Amino acid sequence: MNAVDLPDFDEIYKLIADIRNKSVEVAKKRLVIKVMEKEVFVKGKDEGMAVTHVTSAYKTTGFNDEILPIREELAELEADLDFMENTLDLHKSKIEVWRTISANERTGVA
């Protein structure tokens, strides 16, 4: 008999809740960045800079690199979220393998 270790379903539920919470954190960081980009754009326009110059030179970093730490935090959050989603996918795959093995054993294929 082939053995497949099924994931703990309570852990899967907790992982799903953690994914939800992490997704909210990511959305909030994206919103903060969008607001900061708008502030940079408005300030640059008020100082008489060309729109293309503000967009290409300062939108990513801000005037004093104030956006960079937020982008770094966002990158970490997105990496964590990707890892959590991949872990959930792995758990789903394990369940599918278990279902296949179980069905094969019941029909005498295995």
N, C-alpha and C positions, 0 to 999 in steps of 0.2 A: 504494500500500500504506500503510495506517495503521500508524504505529509506536507501540508502547506500551513504555515502559521497564520491564522486569521488575525487581523489587527483588532485591538480592543475597541468596541463600538463607542464606549464612553470617551475614549481618547479621540476618536474620529469626530464626535460631536464637539468636543472641546476645541479641536483643530478648526472645525468649521466656524465656531464662534470667534476664535482668534483671527481667522482670515477676514471675517467681517470687520472686526475692530481695526485690523491693520489696514484694510481698504479705506476705512473712514479716515485714519491718520494720513494715508497717502493723499486722499482727496483734499484734506485740509491743507497739507503742505503745498499742493498744486495751486490751491486758491491763494495762499499767502504769496507764492511766487508771482502769480498773475497780477495781484494787487501791487506788488513791489515793482514789477515791470511797467505797469501803468504809471506809477509815481515817477519812475525814471523817465518815461516817455514825456510826461507832462512837464517835468522840470527841465528836460533838455529842450523842449519846444519853447518854454518860457525864456530860456537863456539864448534863444535865437539859433540854436543848432539845427542843421538840416535833419529832416525826419529819417532819411536813410542812414545818416551818420549815427544818430541816437540808437536806431534799431540795430545796426551792425556792430557798433562799438561798445554800447553800454547795456543793452537789453539783457544779456546773459549774466553779466557780472554786477551791474549797478555802477554808480559813479565811483564808489570807494570799496568795491568788492563786497558790498553788503548782502548781495543775493547769493554769493557762492556758498556760504555755510548752510543756507537753507536748501540749496540744490544738493549739497553733500548729504544732508539729512534725508532728503527725498530719495536719493540713490540708495541709501542704506535701507530705508523703509521698503522701497520697491524690490530690493534684493531679498529681504526677509519675506515679503509677500510671495514672490516667485517661489522661494524655497518651500513655503507652507503649501502653496498650491500644488507643487510637484510632489510633495509628501502625500497630499490627499489623493492625487492621481495614482501614486504607487499603491496606496491602500486599496483603492478601487480595483487596480489590476490584480492584486493578491486575492481579493474576493472573487473576481472573475475566474482566476486560475483554480481556486478552491471549488467553485461551482462546476467547472468543467471536469475536474478530477472526480468530484462527487458523483456527477451524472454518469461518467464513464464507469465508475465502480458499480453503480446501481444496475447498469445495463450489461455489465460483464465484459466491457471493452478493455478495461484496465487489467 
